Amino acid sequence: MERGHATPSLRALIGIARALGVSLQYFVGTQGEAQVVRRAERMTFADFNGSDHQYGHLTKPDGNLSLAAQLVKVPAGAKHFQVAAQSAEEFMYVLSGEVSLTLEGATFVLRAGDTAHFESAGPHGWANPSETESVFVWVATPRLS
């Protein structure tokens, strides 16, 4: 099958999909809009671990893919929020405001347009030292649970 010399039956393809933990759509056709597009009017925000930060999923939270992206809103003056080391790699892109990012004891102040890309094997976190709300895109892989 890998080299295109054999064509599995639909029944065999369903079995392969189940064994791999993916949908049949993974092998045939193209993904529909409902699976790859997140419309702005459908975004909802929620807190995480009791923090006052608000998180909105930019990627499908229950999909088979390993990349998780969220829009994070941090209120003005929010204190340091410690993130447990759950993922292997993270990326942040600050859209507005200011974020004070702490990695391995070092603190970096990020402003609109700044990015951070780091291995997140150890504890890390952020705060908003400014007087206005901060908003950033947070991407992690593998997917945070």
Summary of the structure (lengths in Angstrom):
residues: 145
radius of gyration: 19.2
end to end distance: 33.6
largest distance: 63.1
contacts: 357
relative contact order: 0.19
helix: 14%
strand: 37%
